[in-house]
Amino acid sequence: MLDELSLEWFLYAKPPKSKLACKKDNPLIFSSLKVLCSLLVQHEKQDCDVLSFLENYSEHVYDVNHIDNRLRTPLHNCAVKGDLGVLEGLLLNT
């Protein structure tokens, strides 16, 4: 049984989530994971892209071109933080 989950992707949700999620402290994150997995199965997808993940975990509509209060887009933030996997994933879906 999955009790902890750690993903850089959580940091890019809107609003950002903690990188580490414990099931006892964040049951909503784990129930959202079940929903996401069900959607992937329903649409016969073998993997989950970054954008689908962020759309599922964001409370607001996720816009990869959104400019934050520091005048940065999520793509810019990924590049600045060195999260190249997230950056590549977002670029593949834009």
C-alpha positions as CSV (number, residue, x, y, z in Angstrom):
1,M,0.0,0.0,0.0
2,L,1.3,3.5,-0.9
3,D,1.7,5.7,2.2
4,E,4.1,8.3,0.9
5,L,4.6,10.0,-2.4
6,S,7.3,12.5,-3.4
7,L,7.2,14.3,-6.7
8,E,8.8,17.5,-7.9
9,W,5.6,17.9,-10.0
10,F,3.6,18.8,-6.9
11,L,5.6,22.1,-6.7
12,Y,4.1,23.2,-10.0
13,A,0.4,22.6,-9.2
14,K,-1.8,25.7,-8.6
15,P,-1.5,26.3,-5.7
16,P,1.8,24.5,-5.2
17,K,1.7,21.4,-3.0
18,S,4.4,20.0,-0.8
19,K,6.9,17.8,-2.6
20,L,6.4,15.0,-0.1
21,A,2.9,13.8,0.6
22,C,2.0,11.4,3.5
23,K,-1.3,9.6,3.2
24,K,-2.3,10.2,6.8
25,D,-1.7,14.0,6.5
26,N,-2.9,14.5,2.9
27,P,-5.6,12.0,2.1
28,L,-7.0,14.2,-0.6
29,I,-3.8,13.9,-2.6
30,F,-4.1,10.1,-2.5
31,S,-7.7,10.1,-3.5
32,S,-6.9,12.4,-6.4
33,L,-4.2,10.0,-7.4
34,K,-6.9,7.2,-7.6
35,V,-9.1,9.5,-9.8
36,L,-6.2,10.3,-12.0
37,C,-5.3,6.6,-12.4
38,S,-8.9,5.8,-13.2
39,L,-9.0,8.5,-15.9
40,L,-5.8,7.1,-17.4
41,V,-7.3,3.6,-17.6
42,Q,-10.6,5.0,-19.0
43,H,-8.7,6.7,-21.8
44,E,-6.4,3.8,-22.3
45,K,-3.3,5.7,-21.6
46,Q,-0.2,3.8,-20.5
47,D,1.5,6.8,-18.8
48,C,0.7,10.1,-17.3
49,D,2.2,13.3,-18.8
50,V,3.2,16.2,-16.6
51,L,0.4,18.4,-17.9
52,S,-2.4,15.9,-17.1
53,F,-0.9,15.4,-13.6
54,L,-0.8,19.2,-12.9
55,E,-4.3,19.7,-14.2
56,N,-5.5,16.9,-11.8
57,Y,-3.7,18.4,-8.8
58,S,-4.4,22.1,-9.4
59,E,-7.4,23.7,-7.8
60,H,-7.4,26.4,-10.5
61,V,-7.3,25.9,-14.3
62,Y,-3.7,25.0,-15.1
63,D,-2.2,27.3,-17.7
64,V,1.4,26.6,-18.8
65,N,1.6,30.2,-20.0
66,H,0.4,31.8,-16.8
67,I,2.6,34.7,-15.6
68,D,3.1,34.8,-11.8
69,N,3.8,37.8,-9.6
70,R,7.5,37.5,-10.5
71,L,6.7,37.7,-14.2
72,R,7.6,34.0,-14.7
73,T,5.7,31.2,-16.4
74,P,5.8,27.6,-15.2
75,L,8.3,26.9,-18.0
76,H,10.6,29.7,-16.7
77,N,10.3,28.5,-13.1
78,C,11.2,24.9,-14.1
79,A,14.3,26.2,-16.0
80,V,15.4,28.4,-13.1
81,K,15.0,25.5,-10.6
82,G,16.7,23.0,-12.9
83,D,13.7,20.7,-13.0
84,L,14.5,19.6,-16.5
85,G,12.1,16.6,-16.5
86,V,9.2,18.9,-15.6
87,L,10.3,21.4,-18.2
88,E,10.6,18.7,-20.9
89,G,7.2,17.3,-19.9
90,L,5.5,20.7,-20.2
91,L,7.2,21.5,-23.5
92,L,6.0,18.2,-25.0
93,N,2.4,19.2,-24.1
94,T,2.4,22.8,-25.3
